[in-house]
Amino acid sequence: MELIVTNISKKIKRNVILSNISLHLKSGNIYGFVGPNGSGKTMLFRALSGLMKVGSGEIRLDEKVLKKDIDILPNLGIILENAGLYPEFTGMENLEMLAKVNKKVQREEIENTIRRVGLNPADKRLYRKYSLGMKQRIVIAQAIMEQPDILMLDEPTNALDENGIDKIRHIILEEKERGALILIASHNKEDITLLADQVFYINNGSLINQGGTLI
C-alpha cells in the first residue's frame, strides 16, 4: 500500500496551514513528523486521513484519490490531540460502541486489545475517572483494535510513565511488523529516534530538511 501526497496546501481565513507538501509513504514503515507546536503536524494528519479537505493538491491511496474516489482513508486507526472518548462510559463500553461502526472485531478481540495496552477490560471505572495515562492507553487501544492498514498517531506517548512508554513503543513496532503504514508526530525525541524509519521536519506548514531549507 502506498500513500502518495502531491503538492497539498491548505489555508484557513487567509492563514497558510499547509504549504505545498509532497510525500511518498509505504506500508511496513514508520514515518516520524517533528516540529514545534502549531507547525502543522496535526493539520497534516487531518488532511491525510480525510478529516480535513485540502485547498489544492492530491492525496492518493494506491489508485484511489481522497475526496474523489474515497471520502476518508479506509481501515484507518488514528489518535489526534484532544481527541477523547465518552466520559460517562467505561473504556470497554467506549470501544464496544466504536466497534459497532465497522463490525470488524468482537468482544474478545476488544478485551485482548485493552490488555495489550496494559489495562483491565473488566475495570468498571468511567473514562472520566481515568488518569491521563490510562486515557492515553485506551485511546491507543481504539486506534489499533481493528488492525488498521494505516495508523496516524499524534503524540502517542503523551502522559505515559516509563513503563507505558516502553509498552506503546513495542506495540507500534509490532504494528509495523504486521505491515501497517504508520505516521507518528511526537515531541518525545526518543519516540522518533527509536521508531521512525524516515523523519520529516515541519514548520509553518512546510516540510523542511534538517538544515532548515524547504524540501
N, C-alpha and C positions, 0 to 999 in steps of 0.2 A: 504494500500500500504506500502511495506517495501523496503528500500534501504539498501542492505547488502554489506558491503565493507570488503574484506578479504585480509589482508596482502599485500596491494598495495605499490609498490615502483616505483620511477622514478629517473633516472639520466639524466643530460644534460651535455655533454662534461666532463664526469667523476665527475661532481658535483652532490651530492645527493640532490635532490629536495624534494622528499617524501620518507620516510623510514618506511616500514612495518606497515602501518596504517590499522586498522580494526575498523569498525563502524557498528552499527545496528540502523537504523533510521526508524521511523514510522510516518504515516500520522497523522495530528492533533496535531503535536508537533513542537516547535521551538527549534532549536539547535544552541547554540552560540559557535563561534570559536574565541579564543583570543590568541594573540601572537604579538611580535614585528614586525616591518617592515622586510620583507624578510624571515619570519619564515616559509612560505609555505602555508598560508591560501588561497591566490588567486590561487596558483597552484593546491591546493586540490580541489577547486571548479571547476577549469578547467577539472581536471581528472574525478570528479564525474559526471559532465554534459556530458562528451563525447567529449568536445572540445580539449582535450589532451589525447593521448593514454599512458597508464602506461607501465612500463617495465616488471612488474611482479605483480601477484595477480589478484583478480577478483572483479568486481563490478556488482552486480546483482539487478535488479529491479523486485521484485516478482520472477517470473520464468524465466525472460529474462536476459541474460548475455550481458553486454555492450561491444561493439566492436565485438560481435559474433552474437547475435540474433538481436540487435539493434545498430545503429551507434551512436546515440545521445539519451539522455533521451527524451521521448515523453512528450508533454504537459508541457514543462518547461518554467518558467519565470526566467530570470537571469539578474543581473547587475554586472558588473565587473569594477574594477578601470580602468580609462582612456577609458572606452567604451563610445563613443559619437554617435550622430545622424548626419544626413546630414546638414551641416551648412547653406546651401542656401535654405532650406525649412522651413516652419513654423512647430511648434510642431504637429499640426493637420495633416499636409501633411506627416510628418515623420511617424506618427502612422498609417495613412491610407495605406502608402506603405508597412509597415511591416505587416499589417493585410491581405494584398493580398496574402501573402505566404501561410498561413494556411486556410484562408477564414472561420474563426470561428466567427468573430464579424463584425457587420455592423457599419455604420457611427454613429448612435445614441448611440451605446454602447461605441464607442471610445470617443465621446463627453462627455458622463457621467463619463468615467474614468478620463478624463482630469479635469473635475470639481471636481472629488473625491480627487485628489491630490492638489487642491487649485489653479488651473489655469483656464484661459478662453479659451475654444476651438475656439472662434472667433478671438483671438489675431492674428493679421497679421504680428507681428514681426518675423523675421527669427531666427532660432535656434542660429545662431552665435551671435545674439544681445541679447540673454537671459542672465540674471545674472547667477552666478554659482548656486544659489539656485533654480532658475527656471529650469535650465538644469537638476539638480538632480531630481526635481519633475517629469519632463516629461520622464526621463529615468525610473523612478519607474512606471510611468503610462504604459510604453510599457511592463514592466515586468508583470504587473497584469491584463492587459486589456482582456486577453483571459481566465481568471480564471484558471490558471495552477494548475496541481496537485502538482507540486514541484516548490518552489521558492528558488533561491540562491541569496542572497543579500550581496554584498561586500561593506561595508561602506554605508549603506542605508541613514544615516542622515548626511552625509558629506555635508558641505557648507550650511546647512539649519539654519534658525533662530529658535528661541524658539517655535514659532507658527508652523513652518514647521516640526520641530522635533516631536512635540506632534501629529500633523496630521498623519505623516508617521507611528509613533508607533501605533496609533489607527488603521490604515489601516492594518498593519502587524497582529495585534491581530484579526481583522475581518477575515483576510485570514486564520488564524489558526482555527477560529470558523467554517469557511466554510469547513474545513477538509484538507487544504493544508499541505504538509510536507515542513517545512521552515528551511533554513540554513542561519545564519547571521554571518558575520565577521565584527567586529567593534572595533575601538579604543575608542569609547564612552562607558565607563563602565556602564553608566545608561541604554544604549540600551540592554546590556547583562543582567544586574540585573533585569530590569523591564520586559523583554520579554522572555528570554530563560528558557525553562523547564529543559534543561541539558546543561552544559558548558564543552567544550573541550579546553584544553590548548595545543598550538602547538609551537614548537621551533626547528629550524634546520631541519624542515621537519618531525619531530616525534611528536606524541602525548605524553604529559607528564601530570602527575597529579599535584595537587596544591602544593605538596611538592617538585616538581621538578624532580621526577623519572619517568621513562618511564611507560606508562600504560601497 
